[in-house]
């Protein structure tokens, strides 16, 4: 009986996959196509749940290439998505085709929750890089919740985590200057890279400056100008999409940038200080060379 239930659950995932139009653009990765319940809990950073079935519950992986849409606005809702690897954006699109970026899902994030209420997705999800997603059919989630109440509670916590993150963004947009928004965005991104096991000091932006601006409520020009200013005063280094974090604490506490004239003086003072330090070292090196001769 239990084995039959597990097989039915797996069949439910396959049927959901076959009938979901969002997956037509996707492509399954070679090799391992499924994750078990333990792996699902690990990627979401929630307590592990032991499946009380003879056959482990499995969740299918589907991959999407850069630029492909995972789901579109108004598409019938049937699946939640967990990011196993890669980067995405979720957006709203108005009647004129303008995009408003809502979030940048990455490893360990859950998205698609906005489709639960109306049974249709309220936003569009687009891959910013090649992505490996784990499918969590909503019917399977509710069925698991009846068998494993602790798993259902943990999933509510994950959904709440995403909501808290969105509320924090709304609060930031209303309270911070443009420079502070960009600074907090970089700090947040740095911390999330660290959580994924990558360097928090040097990373590539998977999103464009225009997409960052849309997310932060700023223009592309403001984002570019602010990044250049941060680079100028030594808070970060910028090389196209590569960002190096030099002073995370200063970025975290920054409220506003000093006027451009003051920044120019700061840069000039730093250069003068560096030049003086080099000048002091040079005679000593020369004396050492003469002494050795």
GIKA-V31158 format. One record per pair of residues at least 12 apart in sequence whose C-alpha atoms are under 10 Angstrom apart, sorted by the first residue. I is the first residue (numbers start at 0). J is the second residue. If there is no record, write none. Layout:
# GIKA-V31158
I:J
I:J
This chain:
# GIKA-V31158
0:52
0:53
1:51
1:52
1:53
1:54
2:51
2:52
2:53
2:54
2:55
2:56
3:52
3:53
3:54
4:52
4:53
4:54
4:56
5:50
5:51
5:52
5:53
5:54
5:55
5:56
5:57
6:54
6:55
6:56
6:57
8:56
8:57
8:58
8:136
8:138
8:139
8:142
8:143
9:55
9:56
9:57
9:58
9:59
9:139
11:136
11:138
11:139
12:57
12:58
12:59
12:78
12:134
12:135
12:136
12:137
12:138
12:139
13:58
13:59
13:134
13:136
14:136
15:77
15:78
15:134
15:135
15:136
15:137
15:138
16:59
16:61
16:77
16:78
16:134
16:136
18:77
19:70
19:74
19:75
19:76
19:77
19:78
20:69
20:70
20:71
20:74
20:75
21:67
21:68
21:69
21:70
21:71
21:74
21:75
21:76
21:78
21:124
22:61
22:62
22:63
22:67
22:68
22:69
22:70
23:63
23:68
23:69
24:61
24:62
24:63
24:64
24:67
24:68
24:69
24:70
25:61
25:62
25:63
25:64
25:67
25:68
25:69
25:130
25:131
25:132
26:60
26:61
26:62
26:63
26:64
26:130
26:131
27:59
27:60
27:61
27:62
27:63
27:131
27:132
28:60
28:61
28:62
28:63
28:130
28:131
28:132
29:62
31:59
31:60
32:57
32:58
32:59
32:60
32:61
32:62
32:133
33:56
33:57
33:58
33:59
33:60
33:61
33:133
33:134
34:55
34:56
34:57
34:58
34:59
34:60
34:133
34:134
35:50
35:55
35:56
35:57
35:58
35:59
36:48
36:49
36:50
36:55
36:56
36:57
36:58
36:150
37:49
37:50
37:55
37:56
37:57
38:57
38:58
39:57
39:58
39:81
39:83
39:107
39:133
39:135
40:107
40:150
40:153
40:154
41:107
42:81
42:82
42:83
42:84
42:106
42:107
42:108
42:133
42:195
43:81
43:82
43:83
43:106
43:107
43:108
43:109
43:153
43:154
43:157
44:107
44:108
44:153
44:157
45:150
45:152
45:153
45:154
45:156
45:157
46:149
46:150
46:153
47:149
47:150
47:153
48:147
48:148
48:149
48:150
48:153
49:147
49:150
50:143
50:146
50:147
51:146
51:147
56:139
56:143
57:134
57:135
58:133
58:134
58:135
58:136
58:139
59:132
59:133
59:134
59:135
59:136
60:80
60:81
60:82
60:83
60:131
60:132
60:133
60:134
60:135
61:80
61:83
61:130
61:131
61:132
61:133
61:134
62:83
62:84
62:85
62:126
62:129
62:130
62:131
62:132
62:133
63:85
63:87
63:125
63:126
63:127
63:128
63:129
63:130
63:131
63:132
64:85
64:125
64:126
64:127
64:128
64:129
64:130
64:131
65:85
65:86
65:87
65:125
65:126
65:127
65:128
65:129
65:130
66:87
66:124
66:125
66:126
66:127
66:128
66:129
67:87
67:124
67:125
67:126
67:127
67:128
67:129
67:130
68:87
68:88
68:89
68:123
68:124
68:125
68:126
68:127
69:87
69:89
69:111
69:123
69:124
69:125
69:126
69:130
69:132
70:89
70:111
70:119
70:120
70:121
70:122
70:123
70:124
70:125
71:89
71:90
71:91
71:92
71:119
71:120
71:121
71:122
71:123
71:124
71:125
72:90
72:91
72:92
72:114
72:119
72:120
72:121
72:122
72:123
72:124
73:114
73:117
73:118
73:119
73:120
73:121
73:122
73:123
74:114
74:118
74:119
74:120
74:121
74:122
74:123
75:114
75:115
75:117
75:118
75:119
75:120
75:121
76:111
76:112
76:113
76:114
76:115
76:116
76:117
76:118
76:119
76:120
76:121
76:136
76:137
77:111
77:114
77:115
77:118
77:119
77:120
77:134
77:135
77:136
77:137
77:138
77:139
78:110
78:111
78:112
78:114
78:115
78:120
78:133
78:134
78:135
78:136
78:137
78:138
78:139
78:140
79:109
79:110
79:111
79:112
79:113
79:114
79:115
79:132
79:133
79:134
79:135
79:136
79:137
79:140
80:104
80:108
80:109
80:110
80:111
80:112
80:131
80:132
80:133
80:134
80:135
80:136
80:137
81:104
81:105
81:106
81:107
81:108
81:109
81:110
81:111
81:131
81:132
81:133
81:134
81:135
82:104
82:105
82:106
82:107
82:108
82:109
82:110
82:130
82:131
82:132
82:133
82:134
83:105
83:106
83:107
83:108
83:109
83:130
83:131
83:132
83:133
84:104
84:105
84:106
84:107
84:108
84:128
84:129
84:130
84:131
84:132
84:133
84:195
85:104
85:105
85:106
85:126
85:127
85:128
85:129
85:130
85:131
85:132
85:205
86:103
86:104
86:105
86:106
86:108
86:125
86:126
86:127
86:128
86:129
86:130
86:131
86:204
86:205
86:206
87:102
87:103
87:104
87:105
87:106
87:110
87:124
87:125
87:126
87:127
87:128
87:129
87:130
87:205
87:206
88:100
88:101
88:102
88:103
88:104
88:105
88:110
88:122
88:123
88:124
88:125
88:126
88:127
88:128
88:205
88:206
88:210
88:214
89:101
89:102
89:103
89:104
89:110
89:111
89:121
89:122
89:123
89:124
89:125
89:126
89:214
90:102
90:103
90:121
90:122
90:123
90:124
90:125
90:210
90:213
90:214
91:121
91:122
91:123
91:124
92:121
92:122
92:123
97:213
98:123
98:210
98:213
98:214
99:122
99:210
99:212
99:213
99:214
99:215
99:216
100:122
100:123
100:124
100:209
100:210
100:211
100:212
100:213
100:214
100:215
100:216
101:122
101:123
101:124
101:165
101:168
101:210
101:213
101:214
101:215
102:124
102:161
102:164
102:165
102:168
102:210
102:211
102:214
103:124
103:125
103:126
103:127
103:188
103:205
103:206
103:210
103:211
103:214
104:124
104:125
104:126
104:127
104:161
105:127
105:130
105:132
105:191
105:192
105:195
106:130
106:131
106:132
106:191
106:192
106:194
106:195
107:132
107:157
107:194
107:195
108:157
108:158
108:160
108:161
109:132
109:133
109:135
109:154
109:157
109:158
109:160
109:161
110:124
110:158
110:161
111:123
111:124
111:135
112:137
112:158
112:161
112:162
115:137
126:205
127:205
127:206
127:207
128:205
128:206
140:154
168:180
168:183
168:184
168:214
168:215
169:215
169:216
171:183
171:184
171:215
172:214
172:215
172:216
172:217
173:216
175:253
175:254
175:255
176:253
176:254
176:255
176:256
177:212
177:215
177:216
177:217
177:218
177:221
177:222
177:225
177:254
177:255
177:256
178:217
178:221
178:222
178:224
178:225
178:226
178:228
178:229
178:250
178:253
178:254
178:255
178:256
179:225
179:250
179:251
179:252
179:253
179:254
179:255
179:256
180:212
180:214
180:215
180:216
180:217
180:222
180:225
180:250
180:251
180:253
180:254
180:255
181:211
181:212
181:215
181:217
181:221
181:222
181:223
181:225
181:226
181:229
181:250
181:253
182:225
182:226
182:229
182:234
182:235
182:247
182:249
182:250
182:251
182:252
182:253
182:254
182:255
183:247
183:250
183:251
183:252
183:253
183:254
184:211
184:214
184:215
184:250
184:251
185:199
185:204
185:226
185:235
185:242
185:243
185:244
185:247
185:250
185:251
186:199
186:200
186:244
186:246
186:247
186:248
186:249
186:250
186:251
187:199
187:251
188:202
188:204
189:201
189:202
189:242
189:243
189:244
189:247
190:247
198:243
199:242
199:243
199:244
199:247
200:235
200:242
200:243
200:244
200:245
200:246
200:247
201:235
201:236
201:237
201:241
201:242
201:243
201:244
201:245
202:240
202:241
202:242
202:243
202:244
203:237
203:238
203:239
203:240
203:241
203:242
203:243
204:239
204:240
204:241
204:242
205:240
205:241
206:240
207:219
207:240
208:220
208:221
208:222
208:223
208:226
208:240
209:221
209:222
209:223
210:222
211:223
225:256
226:242
228:256
228:257
228:259
228:262
229:244
229:245
229:246
229:250
229:256
229:262
230:242
230:243
230:244
230:245
231:262
231:263
231:265
231:266
232:256
232:257
232:262
232:263
232:265
232:266
232:269
233:245
233:246
233:265
233:266
233:269
234:246
234:247
234:248
234:249
234:250
235:247
235:250
